[in-house]
């Protein structure tokens, strides 16, 4: 337990869901998430919503908590206008740290879930990135944000990583590729070699969720390497553990399954700190 608590202190969770959320009941609001993370000694959190930019929420929460940094983000879903450069510009000016590509309204995600309607794609019928992404890349770079792939298809992920790296972005993240086996281990290695960081979320292991074997995370970390990987909770859903508690359980689970304390330092402290632009 001492090792777990030592690692929890100074850790960073880049992927926390919170309320209000019209889609589902959340276990925490933004203030709850920050206070509980602060109480266990975490260094920083990022608040995520699929439906609205969260930099404003993070700003107000930060006025209440002192010993933890709270950051906002933006998802380029239909609710904020899709691939909307103006929304990215405002989010960046307000201090948002992550720009996710479409999630629930991505064409790939909607097809997977059988959701009716036309979703958002990042590529044209020839597999080329849409031109509006050039302006988004420029803004992400300008504001030193993280560009994350969201819930798009493997083909779109590859095109996005290649395009973003070519545009000079250094902080490109492949969002939870183990979820629904979206990417193979070899594809994750290839993306990391192209310059991306691979994110693995503990939330997919929850009994009330996808029930993925956490050994899959350990295997992926070892395959890609801890230096190009980070772990986050992706928690905030009822009846799952609240994010800070889930993060603690994640650390203990990963250690028990064979990841070392040195690897965990990279996965939950050093790599997330680099991506957020923290010293």
MOZIRA-V225603 format. One line per field, one symbol per residue. ss: DSSP state (h for helix, s for strand, l for the rest). phi: phi as a letter, one per 20 degrees, with the letter a starting at -180 (. if undefined). psi: psi as a letter, one per 20 degrees, with the letter a starting at -180 (. if undefined). Layout:
ss=???
phi=???
psi=???
This chain:
ss=lhhhhhhhlllsssssslsllllllsllshhhhhhhhhhllllsssssllllllhhhhhhhhllllllssslsssllhhhllllhhhhhhhhhllllssslllllshhhhhhhllllllsllslllllsllhhhhhhhhhhhlllssslllllhhhhhhhhhhhhhlllllsssllllhhhlllhhhhhhhhhhlsssssshhhhlllllllllhhhhhhhhhhlhhhssssllslslllllhhhhhhhhhhhhhhllllhhhhhhhhhhhhhhhhlll
phi=.ffffffffnecdebcebefbffbfdebeffggffffffenfeacceccfdbfdffffgffffdddebeccdbbdeegfdnmfdffffffgffengdcdefgdfdfgffffgemffoeeedecefdneffffffffgffgfgeleeddfmdefgffgfffffffffenfdcdcefjfffllfceffffgfffffoeddecdfgfefgedelffffffgffgffeoffccbdceldpeeefgfgffffffggfffffeofeffffgffccffffgfenef
psi=hggghghhpjrpojnpqrrqoihrpqiqahggggghhghjjqhqqpppqiiqqjhgghghhhihqgkqppqrappmrhhjjcmohhhggggghjjqipoqrqehjqggghggikpqrpapqiqaijjqqqhihghgghggggjlrpoqhbkrrgghgghgggggghijpinppopmiipklhqrghhgggghhijqqpppphhiiqhjcikqpihhggggghghphikqrqrgkrjqqkrqqggghgghgggghghjiqrhgghgghifgghgghikq.
